[in-house]
């Protein structure tokens, strides 16, 4: 496979993000990686874009590599995207993906910017890797990068890509093909729904999904559970996780729903949300407090309605998976190609169960958990169950626990504040920043050359 790397960093080869690309290139010598340092060479490309056109036409995959700058991609990559669109080059059907490094501050909007622009040009987009700047020197970060690449190759082989967002005046459901000869299955995958007799399209989607899923399935209809009422905000559950209601929902939630291997939510969009019954269900889950008790568990959605118009609902669904530490296996709707999307969801779910393909949290997850972390630390005297969980799972990751890093930054700041020292540093600072990444690449070379 011929991969064209669009390096949007103005640092060129000194980009930290690009080191992850180098790592993946060494892991995959069967592929050909070609890099255009677009961020560093943007003025040159403004004068002559012909080389880019030639390379993108030959590429099987466009891989955008860049740091996140102030909510979105760097200016240089914006300009490159303008030039690429204006060139008129035909990119329909080509695959594209992206790798970013950041501290996860609005990496989601940066990723969406690249994805939307690629989709404008008719490309098939595969969800990218959003890594922390410090991930690659760590074993976990290396594993996540390799897992991202395996999933990207698998997606290209299967022909899967992210759905394209489109705005439509109304919603006419495209019915899913009903399941044929569906075997009754119970137990491993839990479908949670509020479906009733009017949800004809949703029922067809659920039947189709269950019929093709090669694992056991159990359906839980929230309309059948005898809720005594909505959450009262009484904090009765704060110490031991027991709800003040005696309807048994806390045990039902933990045993019948969270006890499965994966959860699929199936609903029809109502009032720009999942509807009041699901809101009742969500609120009552506060018996788990702020504990991410299902982290690592795959989740997916079957949705009837104009989902691609509901941007706020999209953010809620992704944010829920991110903060909960869940693998979002996919979202299938009845808007355009329900059969294809349902099949993709089923196969992605099975892939996630088999490979546990967790990814680094993006801004939704990192930002949300920092808020919870600080909240529970302050409320630990009351939220005892949460406090115990956070301690056990290392979620109190306060920055003041890293005095070595803080001391090093004081030293760097002092050097940068001295004009003479700063002038002598030259490129040594960039070289120094890349030392831990170079060690990873050198170690990989030694391992591969044994």
C-alpha positions in Angstrom: 0.0 0.0 0.0 1.2 3.5 -0.9 0.6 5.9 2.0 1.0 9.7 1.5 1.7 11.4 4.8 0.6 15.0 5.0 2.7 16.4 7.8 0.9 19.6 8.9 3.4 20.5 11.6 5.4 23.7 10.9 8.3 21.8 12.6 8.6 19.4 9.7 10.8 16.4 10.7 11.0 17.7 14.2 7.3 17.2 14.7 6.4 15.0 17.7 3.3 13.7 15.9 5.4 12.6 12.9 7.4 10.3 15.2 4.3 8.2 15.5 4.2 8.0 11.7 7.9 6.9 11.8 7.1 4.3 14.3 4.2 2.9 12.2 6.4 2.9 9.1 9.1 0.8 10.9 6.4 -1.6 12.1 5.0 -2.0 8.5 7.9 -2.3 6.1 5.5 -3.9 3.6 3.9 -0.5 2.9 5.5 2.5 1.3 5.3 5.8 3.2 5.9 9.1 1.4 5.8 12.3 3.5 5.0 15.8 2.3 6.0 18.3 5.0 3.1 20.6 4.1 3.2 22.6 7.3 6.9 23.5 6.9 6.8 24.0 3.1 3.4 25.7 2.7 4.8 28.8 0.9 6.6 26.7 -1.6 3.5 24.6 -2.2 1.5 27.8 -2.8 3.9 28.5 -5.7 3.8 25.0 -7.1 1.3 22.4 -6.1 1.9 19.9 -8.9 4.0 17.5 -6.8 1.2 17.2 -4.3 -1.3 16.4 -7.1 1.0 13.8 -8.5 1.5 12.1 -5.1 -2.2 12.1 -4.0 -3.2 10.6 -7.3 -0.8 7.7 -6.7 -1.7 7.2 -3.0 -3.9 4.5 -1.6 -4.2 6.3 1.7 -3.8 10.0 2.7 -2.6 10.1 6.3 -2.8 13.6 7.9 -0.3 14.1 10.8 -0.4 17.2 12.8 -0.5 18.8 16.3 -3.7 20.4 17.5 -3.4 24.2 17.6 -6.0 26.3 19.4 -9.1 24.1 18.9 -8.2 22.9 15.4 -5.5 22.0 12.9 -2.6 24.5 12.4 -3.0 27.4 9.9 -0.5 25.8 7.5 -2.7 22.7 7.2 -5.8 24.9 6.7 -4.0 26.5 3.8 -2.9 23.2 2.4 -6.5 22.0 2.5 -7.6 25.1 0.6 -5.0 24.4 -2.1 -5.9 20.7 -2.3 -9.6 21.6 -2.8 -8.9 24.3 -5.3 -6.6 22.1 -7.3 -9.6 20.1 -8.6 -7.8 16.8 -8.2 -10.2 13.8 -8.1 -10.0 12.1 -4.7 -13.3 10.3 -4.8 -13.1 6.9 -3.2 -9.6 7.3 -1.8 -9.1 6.5 1.9 -8.0 9.1 4.4 -7.2 9.1 8.2 -5.3 11.2 10.7 -2.9 11.1 13.6 -2.7 14.0 16.1 -0.8 14.6 19.3 -1.9 17.1 21.9 -3.0 17.5 25.5 -6.5 16.7 24.3 -7.8 20.2 24.4 -10.5 20.2 21.6 -8.8 17.5 19.6 -12.3 16.4 18.6 -13.0 19.6 16.7 -9.6 19.3 14.9 -10.4 15.8 13.9 -13.8 16.7 12.7 -12.4 19.6 10.6 -10.1 17.2 8.7 -12.8 14.5 8.4 -15.4 16.9 7.0 -13.0 18.4 4.5 -11.9 15.0 3.3 -15.6 13.9 2.9 -16.3 17.1 0.9 -13.8 15.7 -1.6 -15.5 12.3 -1.7 -12.9 10.5 0.3 -13.6 7.5 2.6 -12.5 8.5 6.0 -11.4 6.1 8.8 -11.4 7.3 12.4 -8.0 8.7 13.4 -5.7 8.4 16.4 -5.7 11.1 19.0 -2.7 10.6 21.2 -1.2 12.5 24.1 2.1 14.2 23.3 3.8 11.8 25.8 2.2 8.6 24.6 4.7 7.1 22.2 7.6 6.7 24.6 5.3 4.6 26.8 4.5 0.9 26.1 0.7 1.7 26.3 1.1 4.5 23.7 3.0 2.2 21.4 0.4 -0.5 21.7 -2.4 2.0 21.0 -0.6 3.3 17.9 -0.2 -0.3 16.6 -3.8 -1.1 17.4 -5.0 2.0 15.5 -3.0 0.9 12.4 -4.4 -2.7 12.6 -7.9 -1.3 12.7 -7.2 1.1 9.8 -5.9 -1.8 7.7 -8.9 -4.0 8.7 -11.4 -1.2 7.9 -9.8 -0.6 4.4 -9.9 -4.4 3.7 -13.6 -4.5 4.7 -14.5 -1.3 2.9 -15.7 0.5 6.0 -15.5 4.2 6.6 -17.1 6.9 8.7 -20.6 8.0 7.6 -20.8 11.3 5.8 -22.8 14.1 7.6 -25.6 15.5 5.4 -28.5 17.8 6.2 -31.9 16.8 5.0 -35.2 18.6 5.1 -37.0 15.7 6.6 -36.5 12.1 7.6 -37.9 9.2 5.7 -36.7 6.0 7.2 -35.1 3.4 4.9 -36.2 0.1 6.3 -33.7 -2.5 7.2 -34.1 -6.0 5.8 -35.8 -8.2 8.4 -33.7 -11.0 9.8 -34.1 -14.4 8.2 -34.2 -17.6 10.2 -33.0 -15.8 13.3 -31.9 -18.1 16.2 -33.0 -17.1 19.7 -29.9 -15.9 21.6 -29.5 -14.8 25.2 -26.9 -13.4 27.5 -23.7 -11.9 26.2 -24.6 -8.7 24.3 -27.3 -6.5 26.0 -29.6 -4.4 23.8 -31.2 -1.6 25.9 -34.3 0.0 24.2 -37.5 1.8 24.9 -39.1 0.5 21.7 -42.9 0.2 21.4 -45.4 -0.8 18.7 -45.0 2.5 16.8 -41.2 2.0 16.4 -41.6 0.0 13.2 -38.3 1.1 11.6 -36.4 0.6 14.9 -37.8 -2.9 15.4 -36.7 -3.8 11.9 -33.1 -2.6 12.6 -33.0 -4.5 15.9 -34.2 -7.7 14.3 -31.7 -7.3 11.5 -28.9 -6.7 14.0 -29.7 -9.6 16.2 -30.2 -11.9 13.2 -26.6 -11.3 11.9 -24.8 -11.0 15.2 -22.8 -14.2 15.8 -22.9 -14.0 19.6 -25.6 -14.3 22.2 -28.0 -11.4 22.7 -30.4 -10.3 25.4 -32.9 -7.5 24.9 -33.9 -5.2 27.9 -36.9 -3.0 27.2 -37.0 -0.1 29.7 -40.8 0.1 29.3 -41.0 -3.2 31.1 -39.1 -2.1 34.2 -41.2 -0.8 37.2 -39.4 2.5 37.9 -40.7 4.0 41.2 -39.6 7.4 40.0 -36.7 9.6 38.7 -33.5 10.4 40.6 -34.1 12.6 43.6 -30.5 13.9 43.9 -30.7 12.8 47.5 -27.1 11.3 47.6 -28.4 8.3 49.6 -26.3 6.2 47.2 -23.1 8.2 47.8 -21.6 5.9 50.5 -22.5 2.4 49.3 -24.1 2.8 45.9 -27.6 1.8 47.1 -30.5 3.8 45.7 -33.2 5.1 48.2 -35.9 3.6 45.9 -36.8 0.0 46.6 -37.7 -0.9 43.0 -34.4 -2.8 42.6 -33.0 -0.7 39.7 -29.5 -0.6 41.1 -29.2 -4.4 41.2 -31.1 -4.7 37.9 -28.6 -2.3 36.2 -25.5 -4.1 37.5 -26.7 -7.6 36.9 -28.9 -7.5 33.8 -27.3 -4.7 31.8 -23.7 -4.0 33.0 -23.1 -7.7 33.5 -23.0 -8.3 29.8 -19.9 -8.1 27.5 -21.2 -5.1 25.5 -24.2 -2.8 25.5 -26.2 -1.6 22.4 -28.6 1.2 22.8 -31.6 1.2 20.4 -34.0 4.2 20.3 -36.0 6.6 18.1 -34.9 10.2 18.3 -37.5 12.2 20.2 -37.3 15.9 21.0 -33.7 16.0 19.9 -32.7 13.4 22.4 -33.1 9.7 23.3 -36.5 10.4 24.8 -37.8 10.7 28.4 -37.7 7.0 29.2 -34.0 6.9 28.4 -33.4 10.1 30.4 -35.1 8.4 33.4 -32.8 5.4 32.9 -29.7 7.7 32.6 -30.5 9.7 35.7 -31.1 6.6 37.8 -27.6 5.4 36.9 -26.4 7.9 39.5 -26.4 4.9 41.9 -23.0 4.3 40.3 -22.0 7.9 41.1 -19.1 9.1 39.0 -17.5 5.7 38.7 -16.6 4.5 35.3 -17.7 0.9 36.1 -18.1 -0.2 32.5 -14.7 1.2 31.2 -13.3 -1.0 28.5 -16.7 -2.3 27.5 -17.8 -1.9 23.9 -20.9 0.1 23.2 -23.0 0.8 20.0 -26.2 2.4 18.9 -29.1 1.6 16.6 -30.9 4.9 16.0 -34.1 5.7 14.0 -34.4 9.3 13.0 -32.5 12.2 11.5 -29.3 11.5 13.5 -27.0 13.3 11.1 -28.8 16.5 11.8 -28.7 16.2 15.5 -25.2 17.5 16.2 -25.7 17.9 20.0 -26.9 14.4 20.3 -23.8 13.2 18.4 -21.6 15.0 20.9 -23.5 13.5 23.8 -23.1 10.0 22.5 -19.4 10.4 21.8 -18.8 12.2 25.1 -20.6 9.4 27.0 -18.3 6.8 25.5 -15.2 8.9 26.0 -15.8 9.8 29.7 -16.9 6.2 30.4 -13.8 4.8 28.8 -15.9 2.7 26.5 -15.1 1.4 23.0 -17.7 3.1 20.6 -18.1 0.2 18.2 -20.4 2.2 15.9 -23.7 3.9 15.2 -26.2 2.6 12.7 -29.2 4.7 11.6 -32.1 4.2 9.2 -31.3 7.3 7.1 -29.4 6.0 4.1 -28.1 2.5 4.2 -29.3 0.7 7.3 -28.3 -2.8 6.2 -24.7 -1.7 5.5 -24.5 0.3 8.7 -26.0 -2.5 10.8 -23.6 -5.0 9.3 -20.6 -2.6 10.0 -21.8 -2.2 13.6 -22.1 -5.9 14.2 -18.7 -6.7 12.7 -17.0 -3.8 14.5 -18.6 -5.0 17.8 -17.3 -8.5 17.3 -13.9 -7.0 16.4 -13.9 -4.9 19.6 -14.9 -7.8 21.8 -12.1 -9.9 20.3 -9.3 -7.3 20.2 -10.3 -4.9 23.0 -9.2 -2.1 20.7 -9.2 0.7 23.2 -7.9 4.1 22.1 -6.6 7.1 24.0 -9.3 9.4 25.3 -9.9 12.6 23.4 -10.9 16.0 24.8 -14.4 14.8 25.8 -12.9 12.0 27.9 -9.8 13.7 29.3 -11.6 17.0 30.0 -14.6 15.2 31.5 -12.6 13.0 33.8 -10.4 15.9 35.0 -13.6 17.6 36.1 -14.8 14.5 37.9 -11.4 13.9 39.4 -11.3 17.3 41.0 -14.9 17.1 42.1 -14.6 13.7 43.8 -11.3 14.8 45.5 -13.1 17.7 47.1 -16.2 15.6 48.0 -14.4 12.4 49.1 -15.8 12.7 52.6 -19.3 12.2 51.3 -18.8 10.4 47.9 -16.9 7.6 49.6 -17.7 4.9 47.0 -16.4 7.2 44.2 -13.3 8.1 46.2 -12.4 4.5 46.8 -12.9 3.7 43.1 -10.8 6.6 41.9 -7.9 5.6 44.3 -8.1 2.0 43.2 -8.0 2.9 39.5 -5.3 5.6 39.6 -7.7 8.4 38.5 -6.2 11.0 40.9 -3.5 12.0 38.3 -2.9 15.5 39.6 -0.1 17.4 37.9 1.5 18.3 41.2 2.5 14.7 41.5 5.1 15.2 38.8 7.7 17.5 40.6 10.5 16.4 38.2 8.7 17.6 35.2 7.8 20.9 36.8 11.5 21.4 37.9 12.7 20.7 34.3 10.3 23.3 32.9 11.7 25.9 35.3 15.1 25.1 34.0 14.0 25.3 30.4 12.2 28.6 31.1 15.3 30.1 32.7 17.4 29.2 29.6 14.8 30.6 27.2 14.7 33.8 29.2 18.5 34.4 28.7 19.1 35.7 25.1 22.7 34.4 25.1 21.8 30.9 26.1 18.8 30.9 23.8 21.0 31.9 20.8 23.5 29.1 21.6 20.8 26.5 21.9 19.9 26.6 18.2 18.3 23.4 17.2 19.5 21.5 20.3 16.1 22.0 22.0 14.3 20.3 19.1 16.8 17.5 19.2 16.5 17.2 22.9 12.7 17.0 22.8 12.9 14.1 20.3 15.4 12.1 22.3 12.8 9.8 24.0 11.1 9.3 20.6 14.3 8.5 18.9 15.0 5.9 21.5 11.7 4.2 20.8 12.5 4.2 17.0 16.1 2.9 17.6 14.9 0.2 19.9 12.4 -0.9 17.3 15.1 -1.0 14.7 17.2 -3.3 16.9 14.2 -5.5 17.6 13.3 -5.8 13.9 16.9 -6.4 12.8 17.5 -9.3 15.2 
